[in-house]
Amino acid sequence: MSSPTGLSEEGVDALQRLKERREVNTVILRRAESVGLVLDLEGNLTRDELLQALPPDKARLGVHELAFASRAGTRRHAHLLTLWVPESARGQEETYTAGYTGLKEFLTDVHVHLTATRTDQLEYRRLVALTG
């Protein structure tokens, strides 16, 4: 499948590394004028570091691999696609929606998609519950 329109080559490469490498569990993309979605951050972040990396006044798209234990105690991992739009960035939501839709189609192995406006919506137990 081809990459979504407007996703930079470095963004595609970062998403590929997220799928292939243990040392990368998070990719955050930002919208750049006339370029589309570009890489903002790539790394191995804890959930707390992820929350700190999300700007309080700007929208972002993020893919994060959540590690957790199932009810049976087995280790599991799930990728989450998040549209981050804090209250102070409400006017930016529309410009990120097309990218969010394109990433949902591009990242066929990501089954949890969410929009968050507050950090409490990214609380660990809530995210685990969303994985089903």
N, C-alpha and C positions, 0 to 999 in steps of 0.2 A: 504494500500500500504506500502511496506517495505521501509526503509530509503535507500538513495543512498549509494552505496559502498563508503567507505572511510569517511563517516560522523560519527564523534564521538558520543557517547551516550549523552555527555553533550551538543553537538550541536543540536541533535534531541530534547532533553528536552527544550533547550532554544527556538527553533522554535515552540514547542508546547505551551510554556508560552506566546510567541508573539501572538498566535492565541486566547488564552484564557483569558489573563489578560490585564486590562487597563494600568497598570503601566509599561508594557513592550511594546515598540513600535519599537525597533531596536535590531537586532542581527547581529553582524559582525563575520565572520569566517575567519580563516587564515589556510594556509596549513602548516602542520608539517611533517617533514621527517618520513617516514614509518608508520605514524598514519593516515594521510589524513587530513580532515578538522576538526579543533577544534575551540572551542569558543574563540574568541578574546575579545568580548565585548557584554554585554547584558544590556539594560537600556531603559529609557524613555528620548529620546533625541529630542531636537528641530532640525530643519534642520541645523542651524548654528553649533550646537554641533556635529551633524553627520559629517559635513564637516571637523571639527577640529579633529574628531576621525579617519578619514581616513588618513593613513600615506602618506606623499608626495613621498616616495620612495619604497613603497611595494604594491603589489597587495593584494586585499581583495575581499571577497564576502559578500554582505550585503543584509538584508531584512529589509525594513523600512516601517512603516505604515504612509502614508501621509494623513493628515487631511486637508480638504479644503471645500469650499462651491461651489455647482453647480451653473450654470447660473441662475437657478430658486431660488437660495438662501438657498437650503436645505444643511444641513451638510452631508458630505460624507467622506468616508475613503477608501483608496486603498493601498494594499501592493505592494511594488516595490522590485524586485530582481535586484541587481546591481552587475556587475563585474567591480570592480575598478582597473584600470591598468594605473597609471600615467606614463608619458614619461620615467622617470628614472627606471621604473619597467617593461619595455617592454619585457625583457627576461623571466619574470615570467608568462606571459599571458598563455602560453601553459599548464603549470602545473595547472592552475585554470580552464581551459576550461572544463575538464571532470566533475569537481565539479559543475560548473555552469550548465552544461547540466543535470546532475543528480538532482540538486535542482529544475530546471524547471519542471521536471517530478514528483518530490516528492511533490512540493508545488502547487497542482492543483488549489488552490484558488487564486494564484498570477498570474495576467494576464499581468502585465507590466514588461518586461525584458529589461534591457539596459546595455550597456557597456559604461563606462565613463573613459576618460583619463585626463580630466580637471574638476575642481570644477564648472566652469560655465555651464557645461553640466548637472549639478545637480541643476540648478537654479529653484526655486520654481514654477514659471509660466510654465516653460518647463515641469516639472514633472506633474503638473496638466493637461496640454494639452495632455500628453501621456496617461492619464487615460481614455481619450475618452469622 
